[in-house]
Amino acid sequence: MRAIIYHVATSLDGFIARKDGSTDCFIESGEHVDDYLNQLKDYDTTIMGRNTYEYGYQYGLKPGHPAYPHMNHFIVSDTLSFNNSHEQVQIIKRADLCQTIHQLKEQVGSPIYLCGGGQLAKQLLKHQMIDELIIKLNPILLGDGIHLFDGCCDGFQLDHLHRINYSNGVQMIHYRMQYITEEVAI
Amino acid sequence: MRAIIYHVATSLDGFIARKDGSTDCFIESGEHVDDYLNQLKDYDTTIMGRNTYEYGYQYGLKPGHPAYPHMNHFIVSDTLSFNNSHEQVQIIKRADLCQTIHQLKEQVGSPIYLCGGGQLAKQLLKHQMIDELIIKLNPILLGDGIHLFDGCCDGFQLDHLHRINYSNGVQMIHYRMQYITEEVAI
């Protein structure tokens, strides 16, 4: 069974982006970035919400094209459509989210990179579908923005797996999600 | 000049309490708690918002009495009043906040313990009055609640001073606030 790994930069106050989705507030150079780019190579599949995908447009991403050339993309949206969709890019309707994710997890392949954002992460957490959480904790405060999880349920604990402390103050902290109750209906 | 230290437990997603102010979600035993209780002995003065103070009532705190017997208390509120106020407990009106804090910082004494909550922390951060931040980062997710800072301004960076990793997954991380722009008018 492939793991879904929510792998994301956070501020000390728990935000993964400013309110407008921008992420240039995070420390964008250093050893932690090199490690992150290397870790991305290990994922062959990514799942993300529409806002997260479309945020790439300002960096040259073309609608319907993969944001990460070596990954298959599953974009969760009821309203998104493309004129020309690349074979590596599929749109998942919200109603089909659980079924699609179950199928994806049963396929042979790498762990699945949950790219964000907080709304999708919350949905997947409620369905107990997130297996691991890797945060790149940046020594910054945003005060406002997009939350790591846009609300979430109880019924799990985080088991610490691994931590790297970088000299620039960033920490990479890796947890396994341990679900301790039955799935919560939503 | 006495430092103001915002010393507070946070979840991984940046909350210092649930929405109702409760904090029993944080890990309440272990070496990090012993260390925290020892650190509290080093403060002779605390400043907190009304909600933070009144949260103590359910644990037996009597209105007007000190929450920490060895500290002088400054409670920021325009509406709070006590029938009988202990000599260690004073109420500060919001309009007098800056002046009172300036005076306090110039007095001889220990660093000042900023106990919370997020609204007061934001006000003090905007006035560049917080000197250090100590977070007890708990390996939990709340999804919603009271933010570490209830919104904040730019114009500072966090210099990492010290970190303790506890075996239960809690981290104590200590930062110095480094203000890099002029104070923002509010």
HADDOCK unambig.tbl for C-alpha pairs under 7 A between the chains (distance, minus, plus):
assign (segid A and resid 12 and name CA) (segid B and resid 14 and name CA) 6.33 0.50 0.50
assign (segid A and resid 13 and name CA) (segid B and resid 13 and name CA) 6.48 0.50 0.50
assign (segid A and resid 13 and name CA) (segid B and resid 14 and name CA) 3.90 0.50 0.50
assign (segid A and resid 13 and name CA) (segid B and resid 148 and name CA) 5.91 0.50 0.50
assign (segid A and resid 14 and name CA) (segid B and resid 12 and name CA) 6.31 0.50 0.50
assign (segid A and resid 14 and name CA) (segid B and resid 13 and name CA) 3.87 0.50 0.50
assign (segid A and resid 14 and name CA) (segid B and resid 14 and name CA) 4.01 0.50 0.50
assign (segid A and resid 139 and name CA) (segid B and resid 158 and name CA) 6.17 0.50 0.50
assign (segid A and resid 140 and name CA) (segid B and resid 157 and name CA) 6.89 0.50 0.50
assign (segid A and resid 140 and name CA) (segid B and resid 158 and name CA) 6.57 0.50 0.50
assign (segid A and resid 142 and name CA) (segid B and resid 152 and name CA) 6.81 0.50 0.50
assign (segid A and resid 143 and name CA) (segid B and resid 149 and name CA) 5.55 0.50 0.50
assign (segid A and resid 143 and name CA) (segid B and resid 150 and name CA) 6.03 0.50 0.50
assign (segid A and resid 143 and name CA) (segid B and resid 151 and name CA) 3.78 0.50 0.50
assign (segid A and resid 143 and name CA) (segid B and resid 152 and name CA) 4.75 0.50 0.50
assign (segid A and resid 144 and name CA) (segid B and resid 151 and name CA) 5.27 0.50 0.50
assign (segid A and resid 148 and name CA) (segid B and resid 13 and name CA) 5.91 0.50 0.50
assign (segid A and resid 149 and name CA) (segid B and resid 143 and name CA) 5.57 0.50 0.50
assign (segid A and resid 150 and name CA) (segid B and resid 143 and name CA) 6.04 0.50 0.50
assign (segid A and resid 151 and name CA) (segid B and resid 143 and name CA) 3.75 0.50 0.50
assign (segid A and resid 151 and name CA) (segid B and resid 144 and name CA) 5.28 0.50 0.50
assign (segid A and resid 152 and name CA) (segid B and resid 142 and name CA) 6.82 0.50 0.50
assign (segid A and resid 152 and name CA) (segid B and resid 143 and name CA) 4.73 0.50 0.50
assign (segid A and resid 157 and name CA) (segid B and resid 140 and name CA) 6.90 0.50 0.50
assign (segid A and resid 158 and name CA) (segid B and resid 139 and name CA) 6.18 0.50 0.50
assign (segid A and resid 158 and name CA) (segid B and resid 140 and name CA) 6.59 0.50 0.50
assign (segid A and resid 160 and name CA) (segid B and resid 169 and name CA) 6.36 0.50 0.50
assign (segid A and resid 169 and name CA) (segid B and resid 160 and name CA) 6.32 0.50 0.50
